Amino acid sequence: MTDVTENNEKNGSDQFTNAKSYLLQVSTKTGLSLYEHLAAVLSRILDERPKDVVDTFEDLSRDQKKAKFTSEVDTVQDKIDKSTEVALAEIQEKLFSKGEGEDAEEIPEEDVETPLPNLMELCYYFEQAGVGLNREEMVRIWLALKNLVDNHPLQHVRFWGKIFGTEQNYIIAEVEYREGEDEEEEEEEAEETHEEDTTEKDNDDDEDEENEEDDIPKPDYKPPPVVPKEENRTGANKKTYFICNDPGKPWVKLPSVTPAQISLARKVKKFFTGRLDAPVVCYPPFPGNEANYLRAQIARVSAGTHISPLGFYQFDEEEEEEEEGGGRDTFVENLEFEGIPVRELVDPSLSNWVHHVQHILPQGRCQWWNPVQKNEDDFEDEEEDEEREEPDEPEPEEGPPLLTPLSEDNEVDSMPPWTPKISSKLVPQYAISVMHSNLWPGAHAFATEKKFENVYIGWGHKYASDNYSPPPVPAIQEEFSSGPEITETEDPTPEEEAALRAAQQEAAEAAEEMEEGEEEEDEDD
Amino acid sequence: MDCQDLRLTIEYVGSSGIILSSEQKAALETSLTILKNNHKFDKTYFWGKILGVKDDYFIAQGVGKNEFEDRKILYSKNLVNWGLLPPATPEMKEKAKLAKGRFTGDPSFEFEHTEIKKIGEGEEQTEEEETVTIKEEERLAAVIAEIDYDVRIIPRGAFVKTAKGSPSVHQPQIFMFPGYVVSGLSISEAAKLCSYMHFREATKMHEQTLLEKADMNPSIDFMDPLDKDIPKGSWSLQFERGSAQVTLRSLSWQGYVFFHVPGTRRYGSIYVGSGEKNMDLPFML
């Protein structure tokens, strides 16, 4: 019993100290504590003894506070930092102002075709489908796209979509330059290759020096030839992509994608951070930083999910006949396209939708490139190569041709690759048809009458019902088969050495004797 | 998110690609009002959407007096007729983990999972196949419970624990620290993960060090803060429009989005996703 009461007492005193220390806390604004204030008020009441104190207590308390002089002016100068909100608003304010010198009301020339899409109309349709972004954000993106169009010679611009990152998000614009106006890019590339050349030369010098010192055996392994990347305007590099983190911030052009990056992007699954220069830490190592990974994923998403109603595009018959075999890679808009009824578009057979972006082959290119022919060109001067067996002509990889209907798409883990939907079941006569991709969650398309559009809003990862597991490390190399020619002989023991020496000595003596004998014989002759 | 101002709050998650069409918003406003009345809920929340291959499930939650315990989950496919989901039992949760693949959109669909069991030892070992069937409706209930347990979050101080009964949680306006709560989190607080708490019974309280416990306010800090989550980095915290809004996206349940407007009481969360946990998270960070 005594213990309990003691405990209670202890708790009581603890609570009392806690309460008192709380009351003694000094306000950061006035420098007063409630404890002091109450003490002052109560002592004043006891001194003055006014009538009905409880009614006038608030006034007394206020009087007491007023009596104490506190300066209004803080000694620390007020300097409010610009919040990030204000900073961003200032950046975005430029989007809403017209360019300099355009203040005078200018009537836009109606004849000039602008590559800028009517984003708000598309946003309206996507909203019916229950996908897309805020209208306000869309307006900002639209204005940012307008900015892009004004500053670059572009022929075609599209809002590609938004990819979420862990720190920032990417807003992606898909553009096509006007014919012959993407020179900057070529120059950049030329510089890059030049740099590579110089580094290679340096390496050669090093090797020469080493050779003088010691003859290092060279491995006869040749790495498989690097698959060359596709030219701009073809295959996976058909379109150029610009990204920005927030509308209003500068647009950054993404580098063109190489087949190696695409095939590696298929093997890894990483979150984007939102910084283009961030390294992609993964196994197997990714060739490039996040900008390259982003570009590779964009290429994969585009190839997998950009779809249009059947008949909207058609092959250009005149041109195509001249071309040799291989997939056709250009198409033109079908001016006679009449639109497909919504009911047919949402048919689960999916045969009324076609892919209008080329399939990317396992090689990482859209057009298959034969690695063997290059082998011959490169190593002609090396005689050894000719002796070796010529590798068999590899089977060309083939993908579905352009404008293949979605009905040909593979199933995604035994579920249909696309989910067709109708935007409204209540008013179907005015509804639009919507497609949701199940392979790339976040990819959507809508179509109504003669309009269609694709958009991607998601994390940039392909769907898989199984867990991701990184590719295993390569198998351990086999050891060189051990045979007599590489086996080290055992050292002889001292006894063996002694025995050998004795034997040698005996033999030598015998030989001497023989010689002597012979000499004698000679003399005899 | 709260249904009362759904049309306002849904705008805040629009930047995460979560949009309701006007038809859906109108239907929700009508049907949830009726729902609240019929079930005598104190509050109804629009919980989100689970995407199925053929059809989607819209999920709403109705709450009685106690935010923790009086919680009923309802689902609808057309946003008009709502059906009550059975409460998720631990057994259902175990079974739901075995189901692989996306939801189909048919509540009576049955997922099958075959497990090969080995019976006996040595040469007498025989393999026996055991099939577990999981009804989609049950899986739905289990997944929603899992998501609520794993990622449902609130800003610190949005709920306070009162002296009346230990686990009961009440709206704070009437109770202690109204000033603190009404003004929401400040911008610098909103940037820290420790300012957000899991809306569930605390499970990691005993892991706190003494030093941390000393600074805790028992009326507010009665739930687990987010910075203790494993693995680190399973949340993506971003400010939008400068610092006008803070958005938290869960990386382990992709599709869960939480927003809070610093300096106000406005906060909410929604889940729009396939209802599959991101098991690859450790590889992706």
Chai-1 contact restraints between the chains, C-beta under 6 A:
chainA,res_idxA,chainB,res_idxB,connection_type,confidence,min_distance_angstrom,max_distance_angstrom,comment,restraint_id
A,S83,B,S243,contact,1.0,0.0,6.0,A-B,restraint_1
A,T84,B,G242,contact,1.0,0.0,6.0,A-B,restraint_2
A,T84,B,S243,contact,1.0,0.0,6.0,A-B,restraint_3
A,E85,B,G242,contact,1.0,0.0,6.0,A-B,restraint_4
A,E85,B,S243,contact,1.0,0.0,6.0,A-B,restraint_5
A,E85,B,A244,contact,1.0,0.0,6.0,A-B,restraint_6
A,L88,B,G242,contact,1.0,0.0,6.0,A-B,restraint_7
A,E127,B,I19,contact,1.0,0.0,6.0,A-B,restraint_8
A,E127,B,S21,contact,1.0,0.0,6.0,A-B,restraint_9
A,Q128,B,S21,contact,1.0,0.0,6.0,A-B,restraint_10
A,G130,B,I19,contact,1.0,0.0,6.0,A-B,restraint_11
A,G130,B,S21,contact,1.0,0.0,6.0,A-B,restraint_12
A,G132,B,I19,contact,1.0,0.0,6.0,A-B,restraint_13
A,L133,B,G14,contact,1.0,0.0,6.0,A-B,restraint_14
A,N134,B,G14,contact,1.0,0.0,6.0,A-B,restraint_15
A,N134,B,S15,contact,1.0,0.0,6.0,A-B,restraint_16
A,E137,B,S15,contact,1.0,0.0,6.0,A-B,restraint_17
A,T166,B,S236,contact,1.0,0.0,6.0,A-B,restraint_18
A,K269,B,D280,contact,1.0,0.0,6.0,A-B,restraint_19
A,K269,B,M284,contact,1.0,0.0,6.0,A-B,restraint_20
A,K270,B,M284,contact,1.0,0.0,6.0,A-B,restraint_21
A,F271,B,M284,contact,1.0,0.0,6.0,A-B,restraint_22
A,D413,B,G101,contact,1.0,0.0,6.0,A-B,restraint_23
A,M415,B,V53,contact,1.0,0.0,6.0,A-B,restraint_24
A,T419,B,V53,contact,1.0,0.0,6.0,A-B,restraint_25
A,S424,B,E23,contact,1.0,0.0,6.0,A-B,restraint_26
A,I457,B,G17,contact,1.0,0.0,6.0,A-B,restraint_27
A,S465,B,K100,contact,1.0,0.0,6.0,A-B,restraint_28
A,S465,B,G101,contact,1.0,0.0,6.0,A-B,restraint_29
A,N467,B,M279,contact,1.0,0.0,6.0,A-B,restraint_30
A,Y468,B,D280,contact,1.0,0.0,6.0,A-B,restraint_31
A,Y468,B,F283,contact,1.0,0.0,6.0,A-B,restraint_32
